[in-house]
Amino acid sequence: MGKLSVVISAYNEESKIEDCLKSVQEVSDEIIFIDNSSTDATVTIAKKYTSSIFTRKNNLMLNVNKNFGFTKVSGEWILLVDADERVSKDLADEISRVIKDGKKIDGYWIPRKNMLFGKWIEHTGWYPDHQLRLFRKGKGTFAEKHVHEMIRITGETEYLKEHIIHYNFDSIAHFLKKTVMIYAPNEANNIEEKGYQFHWSDAIRFPVKEFLSRYFTR
């Protein structure tokens, strides 16, 4: 059975990080924790679960530090988990089985249950929200261009059945903070880099298009 290394990258997540670490404690052989220069108790909590803690600059391109974490693992397999995610017991059992069975697979897509304001969002494109999070060391990496990009795998992939649970937004204030400070600037930069010139009408067109796509099409 291959050794499993869990990689977690976090910034100021003292209210969520312990539940995350507890959820991966049994399935992991080691936990690689990347601290993005937290100013709260995040690192103090992490030290209860691992000694492999690396402090890095808090980069708005979140995947830079995740890629760094991949280079520090000693296991044959890597599982990437975010601070606001939890590995269910059923998923932990399934991961252990697929690693043990020896199939020539290099990565696995995991369905994700997104919880918004305490509710599971099952429709409008939010589910099953497959994420490629389990892969062999050296076979996966982020391109570091977009905060919502997927890990790129060299090799064959399959899908798991059990879930990662994602506690996405706790409140409207939390939603607005992440959207304004991280998601919107990153999305705008990516669109501009492709040569698009923004117009004032986009402030109306983009939201309407998104609403029609999610509420009616999906």
Secondary structure, 3 states (H helix, E strand, C coil): CCCEEEEEEECCCCCCHHHHHHHHCCCCCEEEEEECCCCCCHHHHHCCCCCCEEECCCCCCCHHHHHHHHCCCCCCEEEECCCCEEECHHHHHHHHHHHHCCCCCCEEEECEEEEECCEECCCCCCCCCCEEEEEECCCEECCCCCCCCCCEECCCEEECCCCEEEEEECCHHHHHHHHHHHHHHHHHHHHHHCCCCCCCCHHHHHHHHHHHHHHHHC
